[in-house]
Structures are given as C-alpha cells and as structure tokens.
C-alpha cells in the first residue's frame, strides 16, 4: 500500500487533482476478483479516503464504474496505458438513491 502521495495529470500540466491515500494492485486477477478486493478494501477505509486501483483485466473498465455507481462511491478518474488500467475512487458511503 502507498500512502499520501499526490496524483498529477502530467498530460494536462495541472497541479495535483487529489491526494492519494491508499493504492491497491489487483493486476493479474480476473473478474470478479478485482471488484471483490476493491469492495473489501473500501469497507475498511474511512469516508473521504482516495483509493487508487491498478488492474490488468479489461473488464474492470466496465465493472468499476458500475460498482462505484451502485455502491455510492465516486469514480474520479479512469485511465489506461499499455494494458494497465488505473482507477481513482473516493469512498463516499451509501448507495445513491437512483441505483437502488
């Protein structure tokens, strides 16, 4: 796990967009393991915590946005570079009313 590093958008040349609290690497795992590990990690984290997830399963591009929407967490950023997918998720809490 990585704690308290800054996330920069170097391509846009802007200042840090968020403070990263925890990194979870689920590389090499296939669906449904990445979502299950993210859910378990978020259950242990405090509200407002920023989680970076690194994955290699292309299905995470579909699974993580759905998971965040259904569980009420904010998907702040989703990127792909050379088959490595990165997701920045903010723990918000309860499911949104429109997803229940």
C-alpha positions as CSV (number, residue, x, y, z in Angstrom):
1,X,0.0,0.0,0.0
2,X,1.1,3.5,-0.7
3,X,0.1,6.4,1.5
4,X,-0.3,10.1,0.9
5,X,1.2,10.8,-2.5
6,X,0.0,13.3,-5.0
7,X,-1.8,12.4,-8.2
8,X,-0.7,14.6,-11.1
9,X,-2.2,15.0,-14.5
10,X,1.0,15.4,-16.4
11,X,-0.6,15.3,-19.8
12,X,-2.7,18.4,-18.9
13,X,0.1,20.1,-17.0
14,X,-2.1,20.8,-14.0
15,X,-1.5,20.8,-10.2
16,X,-2.5,17.8,-8.1
17,X,-6.1,16.8,-8.6
18,X,-6.5,14.7,-5.4
19,X,-4.4,13.4,-2.5
20,X,-3.9,9.6,-2.8
21,X,-4.4,7.8,0.4
22,X,-4.1,4.1,-0.5
23,X,-3.1,2.0,-3.5
24,X,-4.5,-1.4,-4.3
25,X,-2.9,-3.5,-7.0
26,X,-5.2,-6.2,-8.4
27,X,-3.0,-6.8,-11.5
28,X,-3.3,-10.4,-12.8
29,X,-6.7,-11.0,-11.3
30,X,-9.7,-11.6,-13.5
31,X,-13.4,-10.8,-12.9
32,X,-14.9,-10.9,-10.3
33,X,-11.8,-10.8,-8.0
34,X,-10.8,-7.1,-8.7
35,X,-14.2,-5.7,-7.7
36,X,-14.4,-8.0,-4.7
37,X,-11.0,-6.8,-3.5
38,X,-11.9,-3.2,-4.0
39,X,-15.2,-3.6,-2.1
40,X,-13.3,-5.3,0.8
41,X,-10.7,-2.5,0.8
42,X,-13.3,0.3,0.7
43,X,-15.2,-1.3,3.7
44,X,-12.1,-0.9,5.8
45,X,-11.3,2.7,4.8
46,X,-12.8,5.9,6.2
47,X,-15.2,8.1,4.3
48,X,-13.4,10.5,2.0
49,X,-10.4,8.3,1.5
50,X,-9.0,8.3,-2.0
51,X,-8.1,4.8,-3.3
52,X,-6.0,4.1,-6.4
53,X,-6.6,0.8,-8.0
54,X,-4.2,-0.8,-10.6
55,X,-5.6,-3.6,-12.7
56,X,-4.9,-5.6,-15.9
57,X,-8.3,-7.1,-16.6
58,X,-10.0,-5.1,-19.4
59,X,-13.4,-5.9,-17.8
60,X,-12.5,-3.6,-14.9
61,X,-13.3,-0.7,-17.3
62,X,-17.0,-1.8,-17.2
63,X,-17.1,-3.3,-13.7
64,X,-15.6,-0.5,-11.6
65,X,-17.8,2.3,-12.9
66,X,-20.9,0.1,-12.3
67,X,-19.6,-0.9,-8.8
68,X,-19.0,2.8,-7.9
69,X,-22.4,3.9,-9.2
70,X,-24.2,1.1,-7.4
71,X,-22.3,1.4,-4.1
72,X,-22.3,5.2,-4.0
73,X,-18.6,5.8,-4.3
74,X,-17.1,8.4,-6.7
75,X,-15.0,7.2,-9.6
76,X,-12.8,10.3,-10.0
77,X,-10.5,9.1,-12.8
78,X,-10.1,6.1,-15.1
79,X,-7.1,5.7,-17.4
80,X,-5.4,3.0,-19.5
81,X,-1.8,2.9,-20.6
82,X,-0.2,-0.1,-22.2
83,X,-2.8,-2.5,-20.9
84,X,-2.6,-1.2,-17.3
85,X,-5.8,0.3,-16.0
86,X,-5.8,2.8,-13.2
87,X,-8.8,4.0,-11.3
88,X,-9.1,6.7,-8.6
89,X,-12.0,6.1,-6.3
90,X,-13.2,8.3,-3.5
91,X,-15.0,6.5,-0.7
92,X,-18.3,8.3,-0.2
93,X,-20.5,5.8,1.5
94,X,-24.1,4.7,0.9
95,X,-25.6,3.7,-2.5
96,X,-27.1,6.5,-4.5
97,X,-31.0,6.6,-4.5
98,X,-31.1,6.1,-8.2
99,X,-29.2,2.9,-8.1
100,X,-31.3,1.1,-5.6
